[in-house]
Amino acid sequence: MTNEDLAQLAQQLNAEQKNKLINIVCGPEEDWSEATGEFVMRLYGLDSKPDPVAAQAIVRRIIREKQDHCEAVEPELVNLLDQLEKRAADALREGQ
């Protein structure tokens, strides 16, 4: 499926239909591979490889909001932040 095909499909489906398609095609979220996650993000029109610095800011904000509300911070969020920090560091090294 090309990016254009996926974009057309995304425009034709409402949110409920997208969720149903994702559940049928991809299965439960905990079983998703990285490629599956990228497919889902593209279906929703999101960049699957966002700028790591901008993504870090978003994840940090989510963590801070959870902490401010005395909510548990899922280990997955902390792991995601670590991965984004490493990706940003790698990008900086490659750019030098």
Secondary structure, DSSP 4 states (H G I P E B T S, - for coil): --HHHHHHHHHHS-HHHHHHHHHHHH--GGG--HHHHHHHHHHTT--SS--HHHHHHHHHHHHHHHHHTTPPPPHHHHHHHHHHHHHHHHHHHHH-
